[in-house]
Amino acid sequence: MTVFSEKGGITRRQFFKGAGILAITAVLTGVFSKIGIDMTKAGDDYIAKRAQGLYTLDEKMTIRKSHENPEIIQLYKDFLSPGEVKPMSEKAHHLLHTRYGQDIPAFIEELKGQHEEAA
């Protein structure tokens, strides 16, 4: 009985349906990849222009190094290490190093305690 047996291969209608789906998928893939490539190029151009702008600004500055900045030197002399320029002083370490997350409340209490002792 041929009613219960399957024919070998695919029908013409199935072939065109599959080919159509494949063609649409290929076109959409090409379009999206083109958009991605264009966006990447635009991003690269922006990054290059931004870097060049920053380098140009840096070259025009009179003080280019923070340790040569007279205001920073004065800050160390007056407050962070009184009487001298000592970048690794205890006070400079505590005030200028960044704290994150759970360390912040304890750090605030520590600073309050130091302020009360000085007063």
KEKE-3310 file (N, C-alpha, C; in steps of 0.2 Angstrom, whole numbers, plus 5000, padded with zeros to 4 digits):
npx = (5004:5003:4998:5002:5016:5030:5035:5051:5062:5059:5045:5041:5035:5039:5052:5053:5048:5058:5069:5065:5064:5078:5084:5078:5083:5097:5098:5093:5103:5114:5111:5110:5123:5130:5125:5131:5144:5146:5143:5153:5164:5161:5161:5175:5181:5176:5182:5196:5196:5193:5203:5214:5210:5211:5225:5230:5225:5232:5245:5245:5244:5251:5255:5259:5260:5254:5262:5270:5262:5259:5248:5245:5257:5257:5246:5250:5260:5253:5243:5242:5254:5261:5273:5282:5284:5277:5272:5268:5262:5254:5241:5239:5238:5226:5216:5216:5216:5205:5189:5178:5161:5158:5167:5166:5157:5164:5175:5171:5167:5179:5186:5178:5181:5195:5193:5186:5196:5206:5200)
npy = (4994:5011:5021:5023:5024:5035:5047:5048:5062:5080:5090:5101:5113:5113:5115:5128:5135:5133:5138:5152:5156:5154:5163:5176:5176:5176:5189:5198:5195:5200:5214:5217:5214:5224:5235:5234:5234:5247:5254:5251:5256:5269:5271:5269:5279:5290:5288:5289:5302:5308:5305:5311:5324:5325:5323:5335:5345:5342:5344:5358:5363:5372:5367:5350:5339:5332:5332:5343:5354:5370:5372:5360:5357:5367:5363:5351:5356:5364:5357:5342:5337:5345:5358:5352:5343:5329:5316:5303:5304:5300:5306:5310:5298:5293:5302:5304:5291:5280:5274:5260:5254:5244:5250:5263:5269:5266:5274:5287:5288:5287:5299:5308:5306:5310:5323:5328:5325:5334:5346)
npz = (5000:4996:5002:5015:5015:5013:5001:4992:4994:4992:4989:4975:4980:4993:4991:4985:4995:5006:4999:4998:5011:5015:5006:5011:5024:5021:5015:5026:5035:5029:5028:5042:5046:5038:5044:5057:5054:5049:5060:5069:5062:5063:5076:5079:5072:5079:5091:5088:5084:5096:5104:5098:5099:5113:5115:5109:5117:5128:5124:5123:5136:5150:5162:5163:5171:5186:5198:5197:5198:5204:5213:5218:5225:5234:5242:5247:5255:5264:5270:5268:5270:5281:5280:5271:5255:5254:5246:5250:5263:5278:5280:5267:5261:5267:5263:5249:5243:5235:5241:5242:5242:5256:5264:5265:5275:5288:5285:5285:5298:5304:5299:5305:5318:5318:5316:5327:5337:5333:5335)
capx = (5000:5007:4995:5006:5023:5032:5039:5057:5064:5054:5040:5042:5032:5043:5059:5053:5047:5064:5073:5063:5066:5085:5085:5076:5088:5103:5097:5093:5110:5119:5109:5112:5130:5132:5124:5136:5151:5146:5143:5160:5169:5159:5164:5182:5183:5175:5188:5202:5196:5193:5210:5218:5208:5214:5232:5231:5224:5237:5251:5244:5244:5257:5257:5256:5261:5251:5267:5273:5257:5260:5243:5245:5263:5255:5241:5254:5264:5249:5238:5243:5261:5263:5280:5285:5280:5278:5266:5266:5261:5248:5235:5237:5235:5219:5211:5217:5215:5198:5186:5172:5156:5157:5173:5164:5154:5169:5180:5167:5167:5186:5187:5174:5185:5201:5191:5185:5202:5210:5196)
capy = (5000:5017:5027:5024:5025:5042:5048:5051:5069:5085:5093:5107:5118:5113:5117:5135:5138:5133:5143:5158:5157:5155:5170:5181:5175:5179:5196:5201:5194:5205:5220:5218:5214:5230:5240:5233:5236:5254:5257:5249:5261:5276:5271:5269:5286:5294:5286:5292:5310:5310:5304:5316:5330:5325:5324:5342:5349:5341:5348:5365:5365:5374:5362:5344:5334:5334:5333:5350:5359:5374:5372:5353:5357:5371:5359:5346:5360:5367:5352:5335:5335:5352:5360:5348:5340:5322:5313:5297:5305:5296:5310:5310:5291:5292:5306:5303:5285:5279:5268:5258:5250:5243:5253:5271:5271:5266:5279:5293:5288:5288:5306:5312:5305:5314:5330:5329:5325:5340:5352)
capz = (5000:4995:5006:5022:5014:5011:4994:4993:4992:4994:4984:4972:4984:4999:4989:4984:5002:5009:4996:5000:5018:5015:5003:5016:5030:5019:5014:5032:5038:5025:5030:5049:5046:5036:5049:5062:5052:5048:5067:5071:5059:5065:5083:5078:5070:5085:5096:5085:5084:5103:5107:5095:5103:5120:5115:5107:5123:5133:5122:5124:5143:5152:5167:5161:5176:5192:5203:5195:5198:5210:5218:5222:5229:5240:5245:5251:5260:5269:5273:5267:5274:5283:5280:5266:5250:5255:5243:5253:5270:5281:5279:5260:5259:5269:5260:5242:5240:5234:5245:5239:5245:5263:5267:5266:5282:5292:5283:5287:5305:5305:5298:5310:5324:5318:5316:5334:5340:5331:5338)
cpx = (5004:5004:5000:5014:5024:5036:5046:5058:5059:5050:5043:5040:5037:5050:5059:5052:5054:5069:5072:5065:5074:5087:5084:5081:5095:5103:5097:5100:5114:5117:5111:5119:5133:5131:5129:5143:5151:5146:5150:5165:5167:5162:5172:5184:5182:5181:5194:5202:5196:5200:5215:5217:5211:5222:5234:5230:5229:5243:5251:5244:5251:5260:5254:5257:5259:5256:5271:5268:5258:5254:5243:5251:5261:5250:5245:5258:5259:5245:5240:5249:5264:5271:5284:5281:5281:5272:5263:5264:5255:5242:5233:5235:5228:5214:5211:5215:5207:5195:5180:5167:5156:5162:5171:5162:5160:5174:5177:5168:5175:5188:5184:5178:5191:5199:5190:5191:5206:5206:5197)
cpy = (5006:5022:5028:5025:5032:5042:5050:5058:5074:5087:5099:5113:5119:5116:5125:5138:5138:5138:5150:5160:5158:5161:5176:5181:5178:5186:5200:5200:5199:5212:5222:5218:5221:5236:5240:5235:5244:5257:5256:5255:5268:5277:5272:5276:5291:5294:5289:5299:5312:5310:5309:5323:5331:5326:5332:5346:5348:5344:5355:5368:5367:5369:5355:5338:5336:5336:5340:5355:5363:5373:5365:5354:5361:5367:5354:5350:5362:5362:5345:5333:5342:5353:5357:5346:5333:5318:5307:5298:5301:5299:5310:5303:5290:5296:5306:5297:5283:5273:5267:5254:5250:5248:5261:5273:5271:5272:5286:5294:5290:5296:5310:5312:5309:5321:5332:5329:5332:5346:5353)
cpz = (5000:4999:5012:5021:5011:5004:4996:4991:4994:4988:4981:4977:4990:4997:4988:4991:5006:5006:4998:5007:5019:5012:5008:5021:5027:5018:5021:5036:5035:5028:5037:5050:5044:5041:5055:5060:5051:5055:5070:5069:5062:5072:5083:5076:5075:5090:5094:5086:5091:5106:5104:5098:5110:5120:5113:5113:5128:5131:5123:5131:5145:5158:5165:5166:5183:5198:5202:5196:5205:5216:5222:5227:5235:5245:5250:5257:5266:5273:5273:5271:5276:5283:5274:5261:5251:5252:5247:5261:5272:5279:5271:5258:5261:5265:5252:5239:5240:5239:5242:5244:5253:5267:5269:5272:5287:5291:5286:5294:5307:5304:5303:5317:5324:5318:5323:5338:5339:5334:5345)
residu = (MET:THR:VAL:PHE:SER:GLU:LYS:GLY:GLY:ILE:THR:ARG:ARG:GLN:PHE:PHE:LYS:GLY:ALA:GLY:ILE:LEU:ALA:ILE:THR:ALA:VAL:LEU:THR:GLY:VAL:PHE:SER:LYS:ILE:GLY:ILE:ASP:MET:THR:LYS:ALA:GLY:ASP:ASP:TYR:ILE:ALA:LYS:ARG:ALA:GLN:GLY:LEU:TYR:THR:LEU:ASP:GLU:LYS:MET:THR:ILE:ARG:LYS:SER:HIS:GLU:ASN:PRO:GLU:ILE:ILE:GLN:LEU:TYR:LYS:ASP:PHE:LEU:SER:PRO:GLY:GLU:VAL:LYS:PRO:MET:SER:GLU:LYS:ALA:HIS:HIS:LEU:LEU:HIS:THR:ARG:TYR:GLY:GLN:ASP:ILE:PRO:ALA:PHE:ILE:GLU:GLU:LEU:LYS:GLY:GLN:HIS:GLU:GLU:ALA:ALA)
# end
